[in-house]
Structure formats: C-alpha cells, structure tokens
Amino acid sequence: MKIEPPVLVFPSPSKSRNRNIGDLVFKNLTLVFAIVVLSLVFVMAYEMYKGSSLSIEKFGWRFLWTSVWDPVKGDFGALPYVYGTIVSSLVALVIALPLSIGVSIFLSELAPRWLERPVSFMVELLAAIPSIVYGLWGMFVLVPVVRKFIGPFITRYLGFIPLFNGAPYGFGMLAAGIVLAIMILPIITSISRDVMMSIPNTQREAAFALGATKWETTKIILSNAKSGIAGATLLGLGRAIGETMAVTMVIGNMPQISAHLLDPAYSMASVLANEFSEATTQLYLSALIEIGLLLFAVRIILNAAARLIVWSVTSKFAQ
Amino acid sequence: MTISLPLHMQRWRKFKNVFMIGLCFLSAIVVIAPLFIIFGYTLSQGIGALNLDFFIHMPKPVGEPGGGMANAIVGTLIMVGLGAVFGLPIGIMAGIYLAEFGKNAFGFTVRFLSDVLSGIPSIVVGVVAYILVVMPMSHFSAFAGGVALAILMIPTITRTTEEMIRLVPHTLRESSLALGIPSWKTTLRIILPTATKGITTGILLALARAAGETAPLLFTALGNRFWSTSLNEPIASLTVFIYDYAKAPFDDWNRQAWAAAFVLIAMVFVVNLAFRFVTRSRYGTSHN
C-alpha cells in the first residue's frame, strides 16, 4: 500500500547558528558563480568595444556603408559583408519560415503522438549537427547541385528577374541561403511547435464545435500563436546571421554587392573566419573586431526581443 | 433548423482543408529529408576512410596517402576537457543558484543573460577569447581554445542544471528538511544526486556541442599538423582539420574530412539519443 506523504510546511529557519551559516555560505557561493555568468556578457561587450575603438574612432558610421576593404592602405568599410550577411539570412528565412510553420502545424495539430515524438527528435537532431559538417556537405553536395541543376533551372525560367541570375559557380548567396535554411529550421520549428501546443484545447474544441474544418481550426491556432512564431523567426534570423563555418564554405567569399542570388558573396562571420588570424596591423584587427561587435550587438538585440516575445506568449497560455 | 452553405462553397472548404493539411505533411517530409541526406552521405563517404589508422596515426605530409588524425583527436579532447574544467563549476553552480534561489529579479536577469550568452555567435566568442587570452599571451594556444569552448558551454550547463533540479519532486526536499537536514545539505546530498542523471547527460550534450565547434578555434587554437599536448602551443582539432582538409584539392584529404565528420556526427547522435532517453518523461516542457 502506498502511503501518501503528509503535506509538510517548510520548517521555520532553525535557531542553530551552524545551519544558518552553512546556508548563507552555500547561497553566496552559488551567487558568485551566477554573477560570473551575468558578467560574462558584459565583459565580452566591453572587451570588444575596447578592441574596436580604433576603428570606430577612425571610420565612425562610414564603416557600415563604404565597401573599400584595403588592409594595405588601412581603409575599411564593411558594406559587402553586411550585405552578404543580411541577404543570405533573408534567403534562408524565406525558405525556412513556411516549411517551419508547416512542420509545427504537423507536429502540434496533426501528427499522432507516436509520430510526433520521433519527428520532433529528428528536427532537433538537425540542430545538433555541427556547422562544419553542414559546410562540408554544402561544399561537396549542395554546391554541385546548385551549379548543375538549381542554378540553370532558375536562370532559365526566372532569369528575366535580375534576382534569379548570376555566375554559374554554384558557390554563392543561394547555396548559403539553402544551407542556412536547413540550419535554422529546427529552432523556428521547435519554438513554434511549443507555442502552438501551449494554446489551450478549448480553442480547438470551440472551432470544431462551430463546424470548422481542421485547417480552419489550425488558422485560429495560428492567429493565436503568431507573435510566438514571430519570436521564433527572430531567433532563427539571429542564428543565421551569426553562422560562420557553413556559410564560409559555400558562399564563395567574394566581397561584392550583387543583386544576383547566384553570385558569390561574403559575410561578416566569414570575413572574421578567413582574415582574423592574419590581421597584420592594429587597425586591421580593430576593424575585424568591430565586425564581431556588430554581430554580437545584432544577435543580442534579436535574441532579447525574441525571448521576450516567446516568454510573454507562452506564459499567457501556461496556466 | 440547419443553415448550410451552398454546395460549391462547402466543396471549396473541404478542398482547401485537404490541400493545406497535405502541404503540412509535405513540409514535414521536406524538413526531415536533409537529415537523412546528410547522415547518409556522411556515412557513405566517411565509413570508407575510417579505419584504425585514422585514430592512431599522424597526418602525413602533402602527397603521401594515408595517415590519420590522432593529434586532432587528442587536441579536441584536451580543449573540450579544458573547457569543462572552467565551464562545469561555473555552469553547475550558477544553475544551482537559479534553481534554488533564482525566483527574483536577479535570477530572472541571470537566466535571461545566460540565454543571451547561448545565442552569441560562436565566432564572436572566438574573437573575445582572442582578445582575452591570445593578445596578452601574444601567441595562439590550446588554452585560448579551451577558454572559448568554456564560454560556449556555460549557458547550456547552467540551463540544464537548473531544469534538472527543478524536476526533482518537492516531496523529497520537504522530507529532507523535515528530518532536520539543513537546506544547503539537502541541495547537495539529496537534490543534486537525484538530478545527476539528467545533469550528466545535459553536460555530455554541451561537451558534444563544444567538440563540434570550429569557428571559435580558428584563431585561438589555430591548428597544428604536429603532435602537441601543450596548453601553451597551437593545437590541432578535428573540426579545424575538417575545414582545412575540405578546402584542400586532394581526394585523400577530402575523404579524411568525411571520416572526421562521420566521427563527429556519430558522437552527436549518440549523445542526443541518450539525452532524449533520460529526459523523456518531461518531454515538451523544455520551454517555460
């Protein structure tokens, strides 16, 4: 027979001094480590700001909209890298967002539990694959596919739009966008799914009771979940912006601003990966650190916004 | 009395229903497909190049076939170990703080910033490790790589520790307190051991993730074609080797890159499966 434990209340703090000292020491000890975690973010921000001050003072905002990158003359403008990062991330988002929403609907509304769990696990596994493996795969599998099939196909049928045009190398913005899309799918999917699952069943029951079809019910769930999905999208965008290895290996690493998706490009993270260990002058290093600082700042803003949105949505439906 | 729509509108609704639901099924298939393609391709390319030599031999000079990545495997282990030495105490203790005393504004801030930290691009962590370690030492080192990996591990470890402690039933804590055991001892001797399984697998997950990182090692540990176990010297790592070997125009090197990728993927898969197995009971509650 199972005996239910009686409902206990916390004993009032003991009068014994030893015990209080033990608790006090333990609490403060863990507090110290919590402060370490807290301060890491600030230390990182401060160190990078300090490290890039040379470049910030010399170039100011011009750093963001000039495209000269001349280590020899000491003139640095990051526009092609910023452009490459933004465009490749947007391409990734355009591909990944509809798919992610589709999968989260599948997982939260359609799939039976025995199917939902393995599929969720597989989506999460996609997030666990190291980015270097994505890069390797992108380089040896995706890039040839883009060069031989996808590239010629879209230039042939959509080539009249400048966007869908460009050099036939395979390496380029489109390949980077596809790899990034695969990499950000899991994060958008898992958060959207959680948000949709947190919406109370009464919503679904009410819709069904009114005679709505499965899809019409899903639309109601989606409209409830839309700010959560927006948060998930921001997180995905953040991940895409900071992604380094996979992008570096497929984007082609050419610092140019081109309206053609098939053209090679460059990204902020890639220029760090390629040039950081070879930066010869203080100013060069400082300019590279400034790119790092930009990535850091953009990512923190995106993440903070996304987390706040997701938290506010899920906690609204939590009870 | 029933109100019914005209027949063609009903049909349209039904068609739309089937069509959109079909699209959702399709997208599930499209999303899962890359996983199988990448796993399958890595398996088919990697398994051929994977032999005992890969694990116990040093890389051969350019042009000579064969050789292995023994130094890279050891280098990755050293740096992940070093990262764990720094990262584990900080992560676990901060996690305990959040779980036990974190129900206030400060706890919220730490939790939030640890989430922010986990989102910082790994290449940026590399930049910071460069500024903090490589610049003062004025040379690349395994130590710098370890520091970078530690920073990357901390948020995951903090979060897992907190979540796993939270899962321990309240009754356990209450019984312990009722027996007169002080609160700190309850945490260390009752709560932590109960949560050990979850915390351990969570830590393994963080370690596996760190072992797969490349970007933060590029300009901290740099890479090394020779045998080195010194913390003060540049050191090889599996991931940087993959990067270098993938770019190289030699088929043999490319094959070895796939073999290394296979090792990484296999490790990630096993660890994730273990984590999934251990945390199965609380599935679906990872985001609060």
Chai-1 contact restraints between the chains, C-beta under 6 A:
chainA,res_idxA,chainB,res_idxB,connection_type,confidence,min_distance_angstrom,max_distance_angstrom,comment,restraint_id
A,P5,B,T171,contact,1.0,0.0,6.0,A-B,restraint_1
A,L8,B,E174,contact,1.0,0.0,6.0,A-B,restraint_2
A,L8,B,A178,contact,1.0,0.0,6.0,A-B,restraint_3
A,P11,B,L177,contact,1.0,0.0,6.0,A-B,restraint_4
A,R19,B,P182,contact,1.0,0.0,6.0,A-B,restraint_5
A,G22,B,P182,contact,1.0,0.0,6.0,A-B,restraint_6
A,G22,B,W184,contact,1.0,0.0,6.0,A-B,restraint_7
A,D23,B,S183,contact,1.0,0.0,6.0,A-B,restraint_8
A,D23,B,W184,contact,1.0,0.0,6.0,A-B,restraint_9
A,F26,B,W184,contact,1.0,0.0,6.0,A-B,restraint_10
A,K27,B,F101,contact,1.0,0.0,6.0,A-B,restraint_11
A,T30,B,M93,contact,1.0,0.0,6.0,A-B,restraint_12
A,T30,B,I96,contact,1.0,0.0,6.0,A-B,restraint_13
A,T30,B,Y97,contact,1.0,0.0,6.0,A-B,restraint_14
A,L31,B,Y97,contact,1.0,0.0,6.0,A-B,restraint_15
A,F33,B,I90,contact,1.0,0.0,6.0,A-B,restraint_16
A,F33,B,M93,contact,1.0,0.0,6.0,A-B,restraint_17
A,F33,B,A94,contact,1.0,0.0,6.0,A-B,restraint_18
A,A34,B,A94,contact,1.0,0.0,6.0,A-B,restraint_19
A,A34,B,Y97,contact,1.0,0.0,6.0,A-B,restraint_20
A,A34,B,V110,contact,1.0,0.0,6.0,A-B,restraint_21
A,V36,B,I90,contact,1.0,0.0,6.0,A-B,restraint_22
A,V37,B,A94,contact,1.0,0.0,6.0,A-B,restraint_23
A,V37,B,V110,contact,1.0,0.0,6.0,A-B,restraint_24
A,V37,B,S114,contact,1.0,0.0,6.0,A-B,restraint_25
A,V37,B,T158,contact,1.0,0.0,6.0,A-B,restraint_26
A,L38,B,V110,contact,1.0,0.0,6.0,A-B,restraint_27
A,L38,B,L113,contact,1.0,0.0,6.0,A-B,restraint_28
A,V41,B,L113,contact,1.0,0.0,6.0,A-B,restraint_29
A,V41,B,V116,contact,1.0,0.0,6.0,A-B,restraint_30
A,V41,B,L117,contact,1.0,0.0,6.0,A-B,restraint_31
A,M44,B,V128,contact,1.0,0.0,6.0,A-B,restraint_32
A,E47,B,V128,contact,1.0,0.0,6.0,A-B,restraint_33
A,E47,B,I131,contact,1.0,0.0,6.0,A-B,restraint_34
A,G51,B,I131,contact,1.0,0.0,6.0,A-B,restraint_35
A,L99,B,S27,contact,1.0,0.0,6.0,A-B,restraint_36
A,L99,B,V30,contact,1.0,0.0,6.0,A-B,restraint_37
A,L99,B,V31,contact,1.0,0.0,6.0,A-B,restraint_38
A,G102,B,L23,contact,1.0,0.0,6.0,A-B,restraint_39
A,G102,B,C24,contact,1.0,0.0,6.0,A-B,restraint_40
A,G102,B,S27,contact,1.0,0.0,6.0,A-B,restraint_41
A,V103,B,S27,contact,1.0,0.0,6.0,A-B,restraint_42
A,V103,B,A28,contact,1.0,0.0,6.0,A-B,restraint_43
A,V103,B,V31,contact,1.0,0.0,6.0,A-B,restraint_44
A,I105,B,C24,contact,1.0,0.0,6.0,A-B,restraint_45
A,F106,B,C24,contact,1.0,0.0,6.0,A-B,restraint_46
A,F106,B,A28,contact,1.0,0.0,6.0,A-B,restraint_47
A,F121,B,R276,contact,1.0,0.0,6.0,A-B,restraint_48
A,M122,B,I32,contact,1.0,0.0,6.0,A-B,restraint_49
A,M122,B,L35,contact,1.0,0.0,6.0,A-B,restraint_50
A,L125,B,N272,contact,1.0,0.0,6.0,A-B,restraint_51
A,L126,B,L35,contact,1.0,0.0,6.0,A-B,restraint_52
A,A128,B,V268,contact,1.0,0.0,6.0,A-B,restraint_53
A,A128,B,N272,contact,1.0,0.0,6.0,A-B,restraint_54
A,P130,B,G212,contact,1.0,0.0,6.0,A-B,restraint_55
A,P130,B,L264,contact,1.0,0.0,6.0,A-B,restraint_56
A,I132,B,T214,contact,1.0,0.0,6.0,A-B,restraint_57
A,I132,B,T239,contact,1.0,0.0,6.0,A-B,restraint_58
A,I132,B,I242,contact,1.0,0.0,6.0,A-B,restraint_59
A,V133,B,A261,contact,1.0,0.0,6.0,A-B,restraint_60
A,V133,B,I265,contact,1.0,0.0,6.0,A-B,restraint_61
A,L136,B,A246,contact,1.0,0.0,6.0,A-B,restraint_62
A,L136,B,A261,contact,1.0,0.0,6.0,A-B,restraint_63
A,W137,B,I38,contact,1.0,0.0,6.0,A-B,restraint_64
A,M139,B,A246,contact,1.0,0.0,6.0,A-B,restraint_65
A,V141,B,Y41,contact,1.0,0.0,6.0,A-B,restraint_66
A,I182,B,P34,contact,1.0,0.0,6.0,A-B,restraint_67
A,L185,B,V31,contact,1.0,0.0,6.0,A-B,restraint_68
A,D194,B,H287,contact,1.0,0.0,6.0,A-B,restraint_69
A,T213,B,R13,contact,1.0,0.0,6.0,A-B,restraint_70
A,T213,B,N17,contact,1.0,0.0,6.0,A-B,restraint_71
A,K214,B,N17,contact,1.0,0.0,6.0,A-B,restraint_72
A,K214,B,I21,contact,1.0,0.0,6.0,A-B,restraint_73
A,W215,B,N17,contact,1.0,0.0,6.0,A-B,restraint_74
A,W215,B,M20,contact,1.0,0.0,6.0,A-B,restraint_75
A,G238,B,G119,contact,1.0,0.0,6.0,A-B,restraint_76
A,G242,B,P121,contact,1.0,0.0,6.0,A-B,restraint_77
A,T244,B,I123,contact,1.0,0.0,6.0,A-B,restraint_78
A,T244,B,A215,contact,1.0,0.0,6.0,A-B,restraint_79
A,M245,B,T214,contact,1.0,0.0,6.0,A-B,restraint_80
A,M245,B,A215,contact,1.0,0.0,6.0,A-B,restraint_81
A,A269,B,I123,contact,1.0,0.0,6.0,A-B,restraint_82
A,L272,B,I123,contact,1.0,0.0,6.0,A-B,restraint_83
A,A273,B,A215,contact,1.0,0.0,6.0,A-B,restraint_84
A,A273,B,L218,contact,1.0,0.0,6.0,A-B,restraint_85
A,F276,B,F219,contact,1.0,0.0,6.0,A-B,restraint_86
A,S277,B,F219,contact,1.0,0.0,6.0,A-B,restraint_87
A,I289,B,V127,contact,1.0,0.0,6.0,A-B,restraint_88
A,G292,B,V124,contact,1.0,0.0,6.0,A-B,restraint_89
A,G292,B,V127,contact,1.0,0.0,6.0,A-B,restraint_90
A,L295,B,P121,contact,1.0,0.0,6.0,A-B,restraint_91
A,L295,B,V124,contact,1.0,0.0,6.0,A-B,restraint_92
A,F296,B,V124,contact,1.0,0.0,6.0,A-B,restraint_93
A,R299,B,G119,contact,1.0,0.0,6.0,A-B,restraint_94
A,R299,B,P121,contact,1.0,0.0,6.0,A-B,restraint_95
A,I300,B,V116,contact,1.0,0.0,6.0,A-B,restraint_96
A,N303,B,V116,contact,1.0,0.0,6.0,A-B,restraint_97
A,N303,B,G119,contact,1.0,0.0,6.0,A-B,restraint_98
A,R307,B,D115,contact,1.0,0.0,6.0,A-B,restraint_99
